[in-house]
Amino acid sequence: MRFVLPFTGSRGDVQPGLALALELATRGHHIDFGAPPNLVSFATAVTEGVDAISVTPFGPDTKALLESDLVRVRIKSRNPRTRLAALAELAGVGWDDMAEQLSSLAGDADAVITGTLGQEMAFNIAEAQSIPFLALHYCPVRSNGSMSVVPGRSLPTAVNRATWWLLEAMRWNSMKTRENKQRTALGLAEARSPLSRRIADHGGTEIQAYDSAFFPGLADEWGSPRPFVGFLELPSSAGSLGSARAADSALREWIAEGPPPLYFGFGSMPVRDPASLIDTITRTCEAGNHRAVVSSGWSAIDERVDRSDAVAVVGPVDHASILPMCRAAIHHGGAGTTAASIRAALPTMICWFSADQPFWGAALTRTGAGHSIPFSRLDSDTLTRGLDILLTPDFAARASWLAKSMTAPADAVRAAADLAETAVHQNR
């Protein structure tokens, strides 16, 4: 079989797709993987030595996009009209180029599998070619009665469903002109309904690439069209992980020389004032007698691992090997980082920026495994209060319970690959 996997977004959006691509490749399938230009080297390193996977640049440079005025300012505006206009503009960045490239890539594909971002474009290609469409969702994004669209709020079931449908209708209204232009070029009739309804009519599968324990009730409510498989994580054999673990050796020595540290990491989120962040972390740790590891992610933070310091500042780390050595985690709340900190049974404080991150913060608060605040409110006082909440036996016990309820990574990726193969077999 030949699968086309076009992914855009940050590393957290792309990495689950790479995990699935590697599993499909071990089963003898060929994969054409599209990654943002700034993540092509990462995707190439992960798939090194796997001849069945071809990696090509796809879409805009997402690091530059995350650092743009559109994302850093306008999309976070308190004015609803400004925010909606910014979201619509964001959805259209690179659209025409990606649509043209995807049409070429998917010419003789057996199925199209994509991430949460850019689904409309990928679905139209699959419909035009009468091939299966599968999407990986990294948090709940469809109408349901189990959770509120306002993170942390408990609302009646009917209100939840109505507000989710309202959001979907707003998304559809912002996308339909662009979508229908693409559909006309593909020889399809104009669409007249939101994407979720069209995916259902097409028989598409929306894979929930996270564990249902974080969102009780959703698995029963959604059923087989939106199956939960668990978080999709890279195997230890992935090409980039060996070098990451080698780079972590000095850090592991530093950790072993004292009590378990706190882990801080903000992934792909560009921190406006990295020096101020490090100062906040350092002062809070000194006052509370804590040690800390700070992973710089995409932010420009000077790295240092000094045995005399209470705070070690490092580049990207291998979560699977470093987090189990830590006491608690404080991070931005990306789905992959949340999965890693909870899998390590760490009580977790999420300091969210945007997108799905507030939902993960609310999920951990609801389960009792964590605490959540907006990153914009992070200072020494809020961090101190958050740690006072986090570093208690109850939070550690709930994080441990949640970790035990998670699907093993190998089982999750196998389940996702099974769904992809089954979709192709049924289509044939």
C-alpha positions as CSV (number, residue, x, y, z in Angstrom):
1,M,0.0,0.0,0.0
2,R,1.0,3.6,-0.5
3,F,0.1,6.2,2.1
4,V,0.4,9.9,1.8
5,L,0.9,11.7,5.2
6,P,0.9,15.5,4.8
7,F,1.5,17.2,8.2
8,T,1.9,20.8,9.1
9,G,2.3,22.6,12.4
10,S,4.8,22.3,15.2
11,R,6.9,19.3,16.2
12,G,4.1,18.2,18.4
13,D,1.8,18.0,15.3
14,V,4.3,16.2,13.1
15,Q,5.9,13.7,15.5
16,P,2.7,11.4,16.0
17,G,2.5,11.2,12.2
18,L,6.1,10.1,12.0
19,A,5.4,7.4,14.6
20,L,2.6,6.1,12.5
21,A,4.7,6.3,9.3
22,L,7.4,4.2,10.9
23,E,4.9,1.5,11.9
24,L,3.4,1.4,8.4
25,A,6.9,1.1,6.9
26,T,7.7,-1.9,9.1
27,R,4.6,-3.6,7.6
28,G,5.9,-3.2,4.1
29,H,4.1,-0.1,3.0
30,H,5.5,3.0,1.2
31,I,4.9,6.4,2.8
32,D,5.3,9.9,1.3
33,F,5.6,12.2,4.3
34,G,5.2,15.9,4.1
35,A,6.7,18.0,6.8
36,P,7.1,21.8,7.3
37,P,10.4,23.0,5.9
38,N,11.8,23.8,9.4
39,L,11.0,20.2,10.5
40,V,12.3,18.3,7.4
41,S,15.7,17.7,9.0
42,F,14.0,16.3,12.1
43,A,11.7,14.1,10.1
44,T,14.6,12.9,8.0
45,A,16.7,12.1,11.1
46,V,13.8,10.1,12.6
47,T,13.3,8.0,9.5
48,E,17.0,7.6,8.7
49,G,17.7,4.2,7.2
50,V,14.0,3.5,6.4
51,D,13.9,3.4,2.6
52,A,10.1,3.1,2.5
53,I,9.6,6.6,3.8
54,S,10.2,9.7,1.6
55,V,10.2,13.0,3.3
56,T,9.5,16.2,1.4
57,P,8.9,19.9,2.5
58,F,5.2,20.7,2.9
59,G,3.6,24.0,3.7
60,P,5.0,27.1,5.4
61,D,7.9,27.3,7.9
62,T,5.9,26.9,11.1
63,K,8.6,28.3,13.4
64,A,8.5,31.6,11.5
65,L,4.7,31.5,11.6
66,L,4.6,30.9,15.4
67,E,6.9,33.9,15.8
68,S,4.8,36.1,13.6
69,D,2.5,39.0,14.6
70,L,-0.4,36.9,13.4
71,V,0.2,34.2,16.0
72,R,1.8,36.1,18.8
73,V,-0.5,39.0,18.9
74,R,-3.6,39.0,16.7
75,I,-4.7,35.4,17.3
76,K,-4.7,36.1,21.0
77,S,-6.6,39.3,20.8
78,R,-9.4,39.9,23.4
79,N,-11.5,41.3,20.5
80,P,-13.5,38.3,19.1
81,R,-13.7,39.8,15.6
82,T,-9.9,40.3,15.5
83,R,-9.3,36.8,16.8
84,L,-11.7,35.1,14.3
85,A,-10.2,37.1,11.4
86,A,-6.7,36.0,12.6
87,L,-7.8,32.3,12.8
88,A,-9.2,32.5,9.3
89,E,-6.0,34.1,8.0
90,L,-3.9,31.4,9.8
91,A,-5.9,28.7,8.1
92,G,-5.2,30.2,4.7
93,V,-1.4,30.5,5.1
94,G,0.2,28.5,2.3
95,W,-3.1,26.9,1.3
96,D,-2.9,27.2,-2.5
97,D,0.7,25.9,-2.6
98,M,-0.1,23.0,-0.2
99,A,-3.2,22.1,-2.1
100,E,-1.3,21.9,-5.4
101,Q,1.6,19.9,-3.8
102,L,-0.8,17.5,-2.1
103,S,-2.7,16.8,-5.4
104,S,0.7,15.8,-6.9
105,L,1.8,13.7,-4.0
106,A,-1.5,11.8,-3.7
107,G,-1.8,10.9,-7.3
108,D,-1.7,7.1,-6.9
109,A,-2.1,6.9,-3.1
110,D,-4.2,4.2,-1.4
111,A,-5.1,6.6,1.5
112,V,-4.4,10.0,2.9
113,I,-3.6,10.4,6.6
114,T,-3.2,13.8,8.1
115,G,-3.0,15.7,11.4
116,T,-5.4,18.0,13.1
117,L,-4.3,21.0,11.0
118,G,-5.1,21.2,7.3
119,Q,-7.8,18.5,7.3
120,E,-10.1,20.2,4.9
121,M,-7.5,20.3,2.2
122,A,-6.5,16.6,2.7
123,F,-10.1,15.4,2.9
124,N,-11.0,17.1,-0.5
125,I,-8.1,15.2,-2.1
126,A,-9.2,11.9,-0.7
127,E,-12.8,12.5,-1.8
128,A,-11.7,13.4,-5.3
129,Q,-9.7,10.2,-5.6
130,S,-12.2,8.0,-3.8
131,I,-9.6,6.8,-1.3
132,P,-9.8,6.5,2.5
133,F,-9.3,9.6,4.6
134,L,-7.9,9.3,8.2
135,A,-7.0,12.1,10.6
136,L,-5.1,12.1,13.8
137,H,-6.7,14.3,16.5
138,Y,-4.5,15.3,19.4
139,C,-7.4,16.5,21.6
140,P,-11.2,16.6,21.3
141,V,-12.1,18.9,18.4
142,R,-15.6,17.6,17.5
143,S,-19.0,18.2,19.0
144,N,-19.8,16.3,22.2
145,G,-21.7,16.6,25.4
146,S,-18.9,15.5,27.7
147,M,-16.7,18.5,27.8
148,S,-17.0,22.3,27.5
149,V,-15.4,24.4,24.9
150,V,-14.4,26.7,27.8
151,P,-11.6,24.7,29.5
152,G,-12.3,24.2,33.2
153,R,-16.0,25.0,33.0
154,S,-18.7,22.5,33.7
155,L,-21.7,23.0,31.5
156,P,-24.9,21.0,30.7
157,T,-24.6,18.4,28.0
158,A,-26.9,20.3,25.6
159,V,-25.0,23.5,26.1
160,N,-21.7,21.7,25.4
161,R,-23.0,20.2,22.2
162,A,-24.5,23.5,21.0
163,T,-21.3,25.5,21.6
164,W,-19.1,22.9,19.8
165,W,-21.5,23.0,16.8
166,L,-21.4,26.8,16.9
167,L,-17.5,26.7,16.7
168,E,-17.6,24.2,13.9
169,A,-20.1,26.4,12.0
170,M,-17.8,29.4,12.5
171,R,-14.9,27.4,11.2
172,W,-16.8,26.3,8.2
173,N,-17.9,29.8,7.3
174,S,-14.3,31.0,7.5
175,M,-13.1,28.1,5.2
176,K,-15.8,27.4,2.7
177,T,-14.8,29.9,0.0
178,R,-11.2,28.6,0.0
179,E,-12.4,25.0,0.2
180,N,-14.8,25.2,-2.6
181,K,-12.2,26.8,-4.8
182,Q,-10.1,23.7,-4.3
183,R,-13.1,21.4,-4.8
184,T,-14.0,23.0,-8.1
185,A,-10.4,22.6,-9.3
186,L,-10.6,18.9,-8.3
187,G,-13.9,18.4,-10.2
188,L,-16.0,18.1,-7.0
189,A,-19.3,19.7,-6.2
190,E,-19.3,22.6,-3.8
191,A,-19.5,21.6,-0.2
192,R,-22.5,22.8,1.8
193,S,-21.8,21.3,5.2
194,P,-19.0,21.4,7.8
195,L,-16.1,19.0,7.5
196,S,-17.2,16.6,10.3
197,R,-20.4,15.8,8.5
198,R,-18.6,15.2,5.2
199,I,-16.0,12.9,6.8
200,A,-18.9,10.9,8.2
201,D,-20.6,10.6,4.8
202,H,-17.3,9.6,3.2
203,G,-16.7,6.9,5.8
204,G,-13.5,8.6,7.1
205,T,-11.9,7.8,10.4
206,E,-10.9,10.4,13.0
207,I,-8.3,8.6,15.1
208,Q,-8.1,10.0,18.7
209,A,-4.4,9.9,19.2
210,Y,-4.6,10.2,23.0
211,D,-6.0,8.3,25.9
212,S,-9.6,8.4,26.8
213,A,-8.9,8.5,30.5
214,F,-8.0,12.2,30.2
215,F,-11.6,12.9,28.9
216,P,-14.0,10.5,30.5
217,G,-17.2,9.8,28.6
218,L,-16.0,10.7,25.1
219,A,-15.1,7.1,24.0
220,D,-18.6,5.9,24.7
221,E,-20.2,9.0,23.1
222,W,-18.2,8.9,19.9
223,G,-17.9,5.2,19.2
224,S,-16.1,3.5,16.3
225,P,-15.9,6.5,13.8
226,R,-13.6,8.3,16.3
227,P,-11.6,5.5,17.9
228,F,-9.3,6.2,20.8
229,V,-5.9,4.5,20.3
230,G,-3.6,6.3,22.8
231,F,-0.7,8.7,22.3
232,L,1.4,8.0,19.3
233,E,5.1,8.1,20.3
234,L,8.3,7.4,18.5
235,P,9.9,4.1,19.1
236,S,13.3,3.9,20.9
237,S,14.8,2.8,17.6
238,A,13.9,6.1,15.8
239,G,16.9,7.7,14.1
240,S,17.0,10.9,16.1
241,L,16.6,9.5,19.6
242,G,20.0,7.8,19.9
243,S,21.8,11.2,19.4
244,A,19.4,12.9,21.8
245,R,20.2,10.3,24.5
246,A,23.9,10.7,23.9
247,A,23.6,14.5,24.3
248,D,21.6,13.9,27.5
249,S,24.5,12.1,29.2
250,A,25.9,15.2,31.0
251,L,22.5,16.1,32.1
252,R,21.8,12.7,33.6
253,E,25.0,12.9,35.6
254,W,24.0,16.3,36.9
255,I,20.5,15.0,37.9
256,A,22.1,12.0,39.7
257,E,24.2,14.2,41.8
258,G,21.3,15.6,43.8
259,P,17.6,15.3,44.6
260,P,15.2,14.8,41.6
261,P,14.7,18.2,39.9
262,L,11.7,19.9,38.4
263,Y,11.4,19.8,34.6
264,F,10.6,22.9,32.7
265,G,10.0,22.9,28.9
266,F,7.9,25.0,26.6
267,G,8.5,23.1,23.3
268,S,7.7,25.0,20.1
269,M,6.2,28.0,21.9
270,P,8.4,31.1,21.4
271,V,8.9,32.7,24.8
272,R,9.1,36.5,24.4
273,D,11.6,37.1,27.2
274,P,13.6,33.9,27.8
275,A,16.0,35.7,30.2
276,S,13.1,36.8,32.4
277,L,11.7,33.2,32.4
278,I,15.1,31.7,33.5
279,D,15.3,34.4,36.2
280,T,11.8,33.5,37.5
281,I,12.6,29.8,37.6
282,T,16.0,30.4,39.3
283,R,14.6,32.7,42.0
284,T,11.7,30.4,42.7
285,C,13.9,27.3,42.9
286,E,16.4,29.0,45.2
287,A,13.6,30.2,47.5
288,G,12.0,26.7,47.6
289,N,15.3,24.7,47.6
290,H,14.4,23.0,44.3
291,R,16.6,21.9,41.5
292,A,15.4,22.3,37.9
293,V,16.1,21.3,34.3
294,V,15.0,23.8,31.7
295,S,14.7,22.6,28.1
296,S,15.0,25.5,25.7
297,G,12.8,24.2,22.9
298,W,12.4,26.8,20.1
299,S,13.3,29.7,22.4
300,A,16.7,31.4,22.4
301,I,18.0,30.4,25.8
302,D,21.7,30.0,26.5
303,E,22.4,26.4,27.5
304,R,24.4,25.6,30.6
305,V,24.8,22.5,32.8
306,D,27.0,23.6,35.7
307,R,27.3,21.3,38.7
308,S,27.3,24.3,41.1
309,D,24.0,25.6,39.8
310,A,20.5,24.6,41.0
311,V,19.2,25.1,37.4
312,A,20.5,23.3,34.4
313,V,19.5,24.8,31.0
314,V,19.7,22.4,28.1
315,G,18.4,22.0,24.5
316,P,15.8,19.4,23.5
317,V,15.8,16.3,25.6
318,D,14.6,12.8,25.2
319,H,11.5,12.8,27.4
320,A,11.4,9.1,27.9
321,S,14.9,9.0,29.5
322,I,15.0,12.3,31.4
323,L,11.4,12.8,32.8
324,P,11.4,9.6,34.9
325,M,14.4,11.1,36.7
326,C,12.4,14.2,37.7
327,R,10.0,15.1,40.5
328,A,7.4,17.1,38.6
329,A,6.9,18.8,35.3
330,I,6.0,22.4,34.3
331,H,5.4,22.9,30.6
332,H,3.2,24.4,27.9
333,G,0.7,21.6,27.7
334,G,1.3,20.3,24.2
335,A,-0.3,16.9,23.8
336,G,3.0,15.0,23.3
337,T,4.7,16.7,26.3
338,T,1.6,16.1,28.5
339,A,1.7,12.5,27.5
340,A,5.4,12.2,28.3
341,S,5.1,13.9,31.8
342,I,2.1,11.8,32.8
343,R,3.6,8.6,31.4
344,A,6.6,9.4,33.7
345,A,4.0,9.7,36.6
346,L,4.9,13.3,37.2
347,P,2.4,15.7,38.7
348,T,2.2,18.4,36.0
349,M,1.7,22.2,35.9
350,I,0.6,23.4,32.5
351,C,1.4,27.0,31.6
352,W,-0.6,27.2,28.4
353,F,-0.2,29.6,25.4
354,S,-3.1,28.7,23.1
355,A,-4.7,26.0,20.9
356,D,-5.3,22.7,22.6
357,Q,-3.1,23.5,25.6
358,P,-5.8,24.9,27.9
359,F,-7.8,21.6,27.3
360,W,-4.9,19.6,28.5
361,G,-4.5,21.9,31.5
362,A,-8.2,21.4,32.3
363,A,-7.9,17.7,31.8
364,L,-5.1,17.3,34.3
365,T,-6.9,19.6,36.8
366,R,-10.0,17.5,36.5
367,T,-8.2,14.3,37.1
368,G,-6.3,15.7,40.0
369,A,-2.9,15.0,38.3
370,G,-2.0,18.6,37.7
371,H,-2.6,22.3,37.8
372,S,-3.0,24.9,35.0
373,I,-2.5,28.6,34.4
374,P,-2.0,30.8,31.3
375,F,1.7,31.3,30.6
376,S,1.1,35.1,30.6
377,R,0.4,34.8,34.3
378,L,3.6,32.9,35.1
379,D,5.8,34.7,37.6
380,S,7.6,33.8,40.9
381,D,4.4,34.1,42.9
382,T,2.2,32.0,40.7
383,L,5.0,29.4,40.2
384,T,5.5,29.2,43.9
385,R,1.8,28.7,44.5
386,G,1.6,26.2,41.7
387,L,4.4,24.1,43.1
388,D,2.9,24.2,46.6
389,I,-0.2,22.6,45.0
390,L,1.7,20.3,42.7
391,L,4.3,18.8,45.2
392,T,1.8,17.0,47.4
393,P,1.3,13.3,47.8
394,D,-2.3,13.4,46.4
395,F,-1.1,14.9,43.1
396,A,1.7,12.4,42.8
397,A,-0.7,9.6,43.5
398,R,-3.2,10.8,40.9
399,A,-0.4,11.2,38.3
400,S,0.7,7.7,39.0
401,W,-2.9,6.4,38.6
402,L,-3.3,8.2,35.3
403,A,0.0,6.9,34.0
404,K,-1.1,3.3,34.7
405,S,-4.3,3.9,32.7
406,M,-2.4,5.0,29.6
407,T,-2.1,2.8,26.5
408,A,1.4,1.5,25.9
409,P,3.0,3.4,23.0
410,A,3.6,0.3,20.9
411,D,0.0,-0.8,21.3
412,A,-1.2,2.7,20.4
413,V,0.8,3.0,17.1
414,R,-0.2,-0.6,16.2
415,A,-3.9,0.2,16.6
416,A,-3.6,3.3,14.5
417,A,-1.8,1.4,11.7
418,D,-4.4,-1.4,11.9
419,L,-7.1,1.3,11.3
420,A,-5.2,2.6,8.3
421,E,-4.8,-0.8,6.7
422,T,-8.4,-1.8,7.4
423,A,-9.6,1.4,5.7
424,V,-7.7,0.5,2.5
425,H,-8.8,-3.1,2.5
426,Q,-12.5,-2.1,2.9
427,N,-12.2,0.5,0.2
428,R,-10.8,-2.0,-2.2
